[in-house]
Amino acid sequence: MPARDPGRPRHNVFEAAATYVTASVEEDADRLDEASGWVTPDALAFGINELASRAVIALANARGEPVEAVARGLLGLPGAEPSRPA
């Protein structure tokens, strides 16, 4: 990662992850490049993982479904059906 320019604002790992994911969804290559330069690659991967985890938990809570069913459903994997009471 290049040396930080003291005139530029500092960004934390969660800001970088949120911006990176948003730019990816919006297919904004310039913003992707910008956000990926804010933190180290390992820190960005951690932030993206944390964002994904929180999003899946929030969606599962909103749907009243198990976290695993929601995660698998978002990826189109088998076993995504919510558990049904017997």
C-alpha positions in Angstrom: 0.0 0.0 0.0 1.4 3.4 -0.9 2.3 5.9 1.8 -0.7 7.8 3.0 -1.0 11.4 1.9 -1.3 13.5 5.1 -3.7 15.9 3.3 -6.3 13.1 2.6 -8.8 12.0 5.2 -8.2 8.7 7.0 -10.6 5.9 6.5 -11.2 2.9 8.8 -11.7 -0.7 7.7 -15.5 -0.5 7.9 -15.7 2.6 5.8 -13.5 1.0 3.2 -15.6 -2.2 3.2 -18.9 -0.4 2.9 -17.6 1.8 0.1 -16.0 -1.2 -1.7 -19.1 -3.3 -1.6 -21.3 -0.4 -2.6 -19.0 0.4 -5.5 -19.0 -3.3 -6.5 -22.8 -3.4 -6.6 -22.9 -0.1 -8.6 -20.1 -1.4 -10.9 -18.0 1.7 -10.2 -14.4 0.7 -10.9 -13.0 4.1 -9.9 -14.6 3.9 -6.5 -13.5 0.3 -6.1 -9.9 1.3 -6.7 -10.2 4.2 -4.3 -11.7 2.2 -1.4 -9.2 -0.6 -1.9 -6.4 1.9 -1.3 -7.7 3.1 2.0 -6.6 0.0 4.0 -4.5 -3.1 3.5 -5.9 -6.0 1.5 -6.2 -8.1 4.7 -8.1 -5.4 6.5 -10.4 -4.9 3.6 -11.2 -8.6 3.4 -11.9 -8.5 7.2 -14.2 -5.6 6.8 -16.1 -7.2 3.9 -16.5 -10.4 5.9 -17.8 -8.4 8.8 -20.3 -6.5 6.6 -21.5 -9.7 5.0 -21.9 -11.4 8.4 -23.9 -8.5 9.8 -26.1 -8.2 6.7 -27.0 -11.9 6.8 -27.8 -11.7 10.5 -30.0 -8.7 10.0 -31.8 -10.3 7.0 -32.3 -13.5 8.9 -33.8 -11.6 11.9 -36.1 -9.6 9.6 -37.3 -12.8 7.9 -37.4 -14.9 11.0 -35.3 -17.5 9.4 -32.1 -19.3 10.4 -28.9 -17.5 9.5 -27.6 -20.5 7.5 -30.8 -20.8 5.4 -30.5 -17.1 4.5 -26.8 -17.3 3.7 -27.3 -20.3 1.5 -30.3 -18.8 -0.1 -28.5 -15.6 -1.1 -25.9 -17.8 -2.8 -28.4 -20.1 -4.4 -27.1 -23.2 -2.6 -29.1 -26.2 -1.6 -30.4 -26.3 2.0 -31.6 -22.8 1.8 -35.1 -23.7 2.8 -36.0 -22.2 6.3 -36.7 -24.8 9.0 -40.3 -25.5 9.5 -41.7 -26.5 12.8 -42.9 -30.2 12.9 
